[in-house]
């Protein structure tokens, strides 16, 4: 396993439990829920990087590369939404455009 795979699994192993911990303690707090989703998206990205480094064929690596992009696309979306919620900004159009562009 190379350094890329080690970093990916380290990111995933630390992010996913952190996302679960934040979500369990969220108690209907929208900002904490969005932070948990952001951390979960980082975990998806980490797992994708790990599986890319372990792929046996170029086709498998390409599949994992595409799946990794789900996390990569969601990271800035959730971060922007979290930031707007945390700062109590009311820019609903920015959030809508953010998710629309992600799709």
Backbone as JSON Lines, residues from 0, in Angstrom:
{"i":0,"aa":"X","n":[0.85,-1.17,0.0],"ca":[0.0,0.0,0.0],"c":[0.9,1.25,0.0]}
{"i":1,"aa":"X","n":[0.47,2.22,-0.77],"ca":[1.27,3.44,-0.89],"c":[0.75,4.51,0.07]}
{"i":2,"aa":"X","n":[1.41,5.65,0.07],"ca":[1.06,6.74,0.99],"c":[-0.33,7.3,0.7]}
{"i":3,"aa":"X","n":[-0.73,7.28,-0.57],"ca":[-2.06,7.75,-0.95],"c":[-3.15,6.91,-0.27]}
{"i":4,"aa":"X","n":[-2.97,5.6,-0.29],"ca":[-3.93,4.7,0.34],"c":[-3.93,4.81,1.86]}
{"i":5,"aa":"X","n":[-2.75,4.97,2.44],"ca":[-2.66,5.12,3.9],"c":[-3.35,6.4,4.35]}
{"i":6,"aa":"X","n":[-3.12,7.49,3.62],"ca":[-3.8,8.75,3.96],"c":[-5.31,8.62,3.82]}
{"i":7,"aa":"X","n":[-5.75,7.94,2.76],"ca":[-7.18,7.78,2.54],"c":[-7.86,7.02,3.66]}
{"i":8,"aa":"X","n":[-7.27,5.9,4.08],"ca":[-7.89,5.11,5.15],"c":[-7.81,5.85,6.48]}
{"i":9,"aa":"X","n":[-6.74,6.6,6.71],"ca":[-6.63,7.38,7.94],"c":[-7.71,8.46,7.99]}
{"i":10,"aa":"X","n":[-7.93,9.13,6.87],"ca":[-8.98,10.15,6.8],"c":[-10.34,9.53,7.05]}
{"i":11,"aa":"X","n":[-10.6,8.39,6.44],"ca":[-11.9,7.74,6.59],"c":[-12.12,7.24,8.01]}
{"i":12,"aa":"X","n":[-11.1,6.62,8.59],"ca":[-11.23,6.06,9.93],"c":[-11.44,7.15,10.98]}
{"i":13,"aa":"X","n":[-10.9,8.31,10.76],"ca":[-11.1,9.4,11.73],"c":[-12.38,10.19,11.44]}
{"i":14,"aa":"X","n":[-12.77,10.32,10.19],"ca":[-13.91,11.16,9.84],"c":[-15.25,10.49,10.12]}
{"i":15,"aa":"X","n":[-15.4,9.23,9.77],"ca":[-16.7,8.57,9.93],"c":[-17.12,8.5,11.4]}
{"i":16,"aa":"X","n":[-16.26,8.03,12.32],"ca":[-16.69,8.04,13.73],"c":[-16.95,9.45,14.26]}
{"i":17,"aa":"X","n":[-16.17,10.43,13.8],"ca":[-16.42,11.8,14.22],"c":[-17.77,12.28,13.73]}
{"i":18,"aa":"X","n":[-18.13,11.94,12.49],"ca":[-19.44,12.32,11.95],"c":[-20.56,11.69,12.77]}
{"i":19,"aa":"X","n":[-20.41,10.43,13.15],"ca":[-21.43,9.76,13.96],"c":[-21.52,10.4,15.33]}
{"i":20,"aa":"X","n":[-20.39,10.7,15.94],"ca":[-20.37,11.34,17.25],"c":[-21.06,12.71,17.22]}
{"i":21,"aa":"X","n":[-20.78,13.49,16.22],"ca":[-21.41,14.81,16.1],"c":[-22.91,14.65,15.87]}
{"i":22,"aa":"X","n":[-23.32,13.7,15.04],"ca":[-24.73,13.51,14.75],"c":[-25.5,13.03,15.98]}
{"i":23,"aa":"X","n":[-24.9,12.15,16.76],"ca":[-25.55,11.67,17.97],"c":[-25.76,12.8,18.96]}
{"i":24,"aa":"X","n":[-24.82,13.72,19.03],"ca":[-24.91,14.85,19.97],"c":[-25.58,16.09,19.37]}
{"i":25,"aa":"X","n":[-26.11,15.99,18.16],"ca":[-26.67,17.16,17.49],"c":[-27.94,17.68,18.16]}
{"i":26,"aa":"X","n":[-28.83,16.81,18.61],"ca":[-30.07,17.2,19.3],"c":[-30.84,18.28,18.54]}
{"i":27,"aa":"X","n":[-31.16,17.98,17.3],"ca":[-31.95,18.87,16.44],"c":[-31.27,20.21,16.14]}
{"i":28,"aa":"X","n":[-29.99,20.26,16.27],"ca":[-29.25,21.48,15.92],"c":[-28.82,21.36,14.47]}
{"i":29,"aa":"X","n":[-29.33,22.25,13.62],"ca":[-29.07,22.16,12.18],"c":[-27.59,22.34,11.86]}
{"i":30,"aa":"X","n":[-26.9,23.23,12.56],"ca":[-25.48,23.45,12.29],"c":[-24.66,22.19,12.59]}
{"i":31,"aa":"X","n":[-24.96,21.53,13.7],"ca":[-24.23,20.3,14.03],"c":[-24.54,19.18,13.04]}
{"i":32,"aa":"X","n":[-25.78,19.11,12.59],"ca":[-26.14,18.1,11.59],"c":[-25.39,18.34,10.29]}
{"i":33,"aa":"X","n":[-25.3,19.6,9.87],"ca":[-24.57,19.92,8.64],"c":[-23.08,19.66,8.8]}
{"i":34,"aa":"X","n":[-22.54,19.93,9.99],"ca":[-21.13,19.62,10.23],"c":[-20.9,18.12,10.16]}
{"i":35,"aa":"X","n":[-21.85,17.34,10.68],"ca":[-21.75,15.89,10.6],"c":[-21.79,15.41,9.15]}
{"i":36,"aa":"X","n":[-22.67,15.99,8.34],"ca":[-22.73,15.62,6.92],"c":[-21.44,15.99,6.19]}
{"i":37,"aa":"X","n":[-20.89,17.15,6.52],"ca":[-19.61,17.56,5.95],"c":[-18.51,16.55,6.3]}
{"i":38,"aa":"X","n":[-18.46,16.15,7.56],"ca":[-17.43,15.2,8.01],"c":[-17.64,13.84,7.36]}
{"i":39,"aa":"X","n":[-18.89,13.44,7.18],"ca":[-19.19,12.18,6.51],"c":[-18.73,12.22,5.05]}
{"i":40,"aa":"X","n":[-18.94,13.37,4.36],"ca":[-18.49,13.52,2.98],"c":[-16.97,13.42,2.89]}
{"i":41,"aa":"X","n":[-16.26,13.96,3.88],"ca":[-14.8,13.82,3.92],"c":[-14.43,12.35,4.08]}
{"i":42,"aa":"X","n":[-15.19,11.61,4.88],"ca":[-14.95,10.18,5.05],"c":[-15.16,9.4,3.76]}
{"i":43,"aa":"X","n":[-16.19,9.76,2.99],"ca":[-16.41,9.12,1.69],"c":[-15.22,9.36,0.78]}
{"i":44,"aa":"X","n":[-14.73,10.57,0.79],"ca":[-13.56,10.91,-0.02],"c":[-12.35,10.08,0.42]}
{"i":45,"aa":"X","n":[-12.17,9.92,1.72],"ca":[-11.04,9.14,2.23],"c":[-11.13,7.67,1.83]}
{"i":46,"aa":"X","n":[-12.33,7.08,1.99],"ca":[-12.5,5.68,1.57],"c":[-12.26,5.52,0.08]}
{"i":47,"aa":"X","n":[-12.71,6.49,-0.69],"ca":[-12.47,6.42,-2.14],"c":[-10.99,6.43,-2.47]}
{"i":48,"aa":"X","n":[-10.25,7.29,-1.82],"ca":[-8.8,7.32,-2.05],"c":[-8.13,6.02,-1.67]}
{"i":49,"aa":"X","n":[-8.58,5.42,-0.58],"ca":[-8.03,4.14,-0.15],"c":[-8.3,3.05,-1.19]}
{"i":50,"aa":"X","n":[-9.54,2.98,-1.67],"ca":[-9.88,1.93,-2.63],"c":[-9.27,2.18,-4.01]}
{"i":51,"aa":"X","n":[-9.03,3.43,-4.35],"ca":[-8.32,3.72,-5.61],"c":[-6.92,3.13,-5.56]}
{"i":52,"aa":"X","n":[-6.26,3.28,-4.42],"ca":[-4.88,2.78,-4.31],"c":[-4.83,1.25,-4.28]}
{"i":53,"aa":"X","n":[-5.93,0.61,-3.93],"ca":[-5.97,-0.85,-3.86],"c":[-6.57,-1.5,-5.09]}
{"i":54,"aa":"X","n":[-7.01,-0.74,-6.06],"ca":[-7.68,-1.28,-7.24],"c":[-6.73,-2.17,-8.04]}
{"i":55,"aa":"X","n":[-7.25,-3.31,-8.48],"ca":[-6.43,-4.27,-9.22],"c":[-6.37,-3.95,-10.71]}
{"i":56,"aa":"X","n":[-7.41,-3.31,-11.22],"ca":[-7.45,-2.99,-12.65],"c":[-7.7,-1.5,-12.84]}
{"i":57,"aa":"X","n":[-7.35,-0.97,-13.99],"ca":[-7.63,0.44,-14.26],"c":[-9.14,0.74,-14.26]}
{"i":58,"aa":"X","n":[-9.96,-0.22,-14.67],"ca":[-11.4,-0.02,-14.68],"c":[-11.94,0.12,-13.26]}
{"i":59,"aa":"X","n":[-11.43,-0.69,-12.34],"ca":[-11.85,-0.6,-10.94],"c":[-11.4,0.73,-10.33]}
{"i":60,"aa":"X","n":[-10.18,1.13,-10.66],"ca":[-9.68,2.41,-10.15],"c":[-10.54,3.57,-10.67]}
{"i":61,"aa":"X","n":[-10.95,3.49,-11.93],"ca":[-11.8,4.54,-12.49],"c":[-13.17,4.56,-11.81]}
{"i":62,"aa":"X","n":[-13.72,3.4,-11.5],"ca":[-14.99,3.34,-10.79],"c":[-14.88,3.98,-9.41]}
{"i":63,"aa":"X","n":[-13.83,3.64,-8.67],"ca":[-13.64,4.23,-7.35],"c":[-13.33,5.72,-7.45]}
{"i":64,"aa":"X","n":[-12.65,6.13,-8.51],"ca":[-12.37,7.55,-8.72],"c":[-13.68,8.32,-8.89]}
{"i":65,"aa":"X","n":[-14.61,7.74,-9.65],"ca":[-15.9,8.39,-9.87],"c":[-16.72,8.42,-8.58]}
{"i":66,"aa":"X","n":[-16.68,7.35,-7.8],"ca":[-17.41,7.33,-6.54],"c":[-16.82,8.32,-5.53]}
{"i":67,"aa":"X","n":[-15.51,8.49,-5.6],"ca":[-14.85,9.45,-4.72],"c":[-15.33,10.88,-4.99]}
{"i":68,"aa":"X","n":[-15.66,11.13,-6.23],"ca":[-16.12,12.47,-6.58],"c":[-17.45,12.84,-5.92]}
{"i":69,"aa":"X","n":[-18.22,11.85,-5.49],"ca":[-19.44,12.15,-4.73],"c":[-19.06,12.92,-3.47]}
{"i":70,"aa":"X","n":[-18.08,12.4,-2.73],"ca":[-17.62,13.09,-1.54],"c":[-16.97,14.42,-1.85]}
{"i":71,"aa":"X","n":[-16.19,14.45,-2.91],"ca":[-15.48,15.68,-3.28],"c":[-16.47,16.79,-3.65]}
{"i":72,"aa":"X","n":[-17.56,16.44,-4.3],"ca":[-18.56,17.45,-4.68],"c":[-19.36,17.9,-3.46]}
{"i":73,"aa":"X","n":[-19.65,16.96,-2.54],"ca":[-20.48,17.31,-1.39],"c":[-19.72,18.09,-0.31]}
{"i":74,"aa":"X","n":[-18.41,17.96,-0.25],"ca":[-17.64,18.65,0.79],"c":[-17.86,20.17,0.75]}
{"i":75,"aa":"X","n":[-17.65,20.85,-0.38],"ca":[-17.87,22.31,-0.35],"c":[-19.34,22.69,-0.18]}
{"i":76,"aa":"X","n":[-20.25,21.85,-0.68],"ca":[-21.69,22.14,-0.51],"c":[-22.07,22.16,0.96]}
{"i":77,"aa":"X","n":[-21.71,21.1,1.66],"ca":[-22.05,21.03,3.08],"c":[-21.3,22.08,3.9]}
{"i":78,"aa":"X","n":[-20.07,22.37,3.51],"ca":[-19.31,23.39,4.24],"c":[-19.94,24.77,4.08]}
{"i":79,"aa":"X","n":[-20.35,25.1,2.87],"ca":[-20.99,26.39,2.66],"c":[-22.32,26.47,3.41]}
{"i":80,"aa":"X","n":[-23.11,25.41,3.35],"ca":[-24.39,25.4,4.06],"c":[-24.17,25.48,5.57]}
{"i":81,"aa":"X","n":[-23.19,24.74,6.08],"ca":[-22.86,24.81,7.5],"c":[-22.45,26.22,7.9]}
{"i":82,"aa":"X","n":[-21.62,26.85,7.11],"ca":[-21.13,28.2,7.41],"c":[-22.29,29.19,7.46]}
{"i":83,"aa":"X","n":[-23.18,29.12,6.48],"ca":[-24.33,30.02,6.46],"c":[-25.24,29.77,7.66]}
{"i":84,"aa":"X","n":[-25.43,28.52,8.02],"ca":[-26.29,28.2,9.17],"c":[-25.63,28.63,10.47]}
{"i":85,"aa":"X","n":[-24.34,28.36,10.61],"ca":[-23.62,28.71,11.83],"c":[-23.6,30.22,12.06]}
{"i":86,"aa":"X","n":[-23.42,30.97,10.97],"ca":[-23.37,32.43,11.08],"c":[-24.75,33.07,11.04]}
{"i":87,"aa":"X","n":[-25.79,32.24,10.93],"ca":[-27.19,32.68,10.89],"c":[-27.46,33.65,9.74]}
{"i":88,"aa":"X","n":[-26.89,33.34,8.59],"ca":[-27.15,34.13,7.39],"c":[-28.39,33.57,6.7]}
{"i":89,"aa":"X","n":[-29.12,34.4,6.01],"ca":[-30.37,34.0,5.38],"c":[-30.29,34.08,3.85]}
{"i":90,"aa":"X","n":[-29.25,33.54,3.28],"ca":[-29.07,33.56,1.84],"c":[-29.55,32.23,1.25]}
{"i":91,"aa":"X","n":[-30.85,32.03,1.21],"ca":[-31.4,30.77,0.72],"c":[-31.09,30.56,-0.75]}
{"i":92,"aa":"X","n":[-31.02,31.62,-1.53],"ca":[-30.74,31.47,-2.96],"c":[-29.32,30.94,-3.17]}
{"i":93,"aa":"X","n":[-28.39,31.37,-2.35],"ca":[-27.0,30.88,-2.47],"c":[-26.94,29.39,-2.16]}
{"i":94,"aa":"X","n":[-27.65,28.96,-1.12],"ca":[-27.67,27.55,-0.75],"c":[-28.33,26.74,-1.86]}
{"i":95,"aa":"X","n":[-29.44,27.24,-2.4],"ca":[-30.13,26.53,-3.48],"c":[-29.22,26.39,-4.7]}
{"i":96,"aa":"X","n":[-28.57,27.47,-5.1],"ca":[-27.67,27.43,-6.26],"c":[-26.51,26.47,-5.98]}
{"i":97,"aa":"X","n":[-26.01,26.47,-4.76],"ca":[-24.92,25.59,-4.35],"c":[-25.29,24.12,-4.58]}
{"i":98,"aa":"X","n":[-26.44,23.69,-4.09],"ca":[-26.86,22.3,-4.26],"c":[-27.25,22.0,-5.7]}
{"i":99,"aa":"X","n":[-27.82,22.98,-6.39],"ca":[-28.18,22.8,-7.79],"c":[-26.94,22.53,-8.64]}
{"i":100,"aa":"X","n":[-25.89,23.3,-8.42],"ca":[-24.65,23.1,-9.16],"c":[-23.98,21.77,-8.8]}
{"i":101,"aa":"X","n":[-24.15,21.33,-7.57],"ca":[-23.58,20.05,-7.16],"c":[-24.24,18.89,-7.89]}
{"i":102,"aa":"X","n":[-25.55,19.03,-8.13],"ca":[-26.25,17.97,-8.86],"c":[-25.78,17.91,-10.29]}
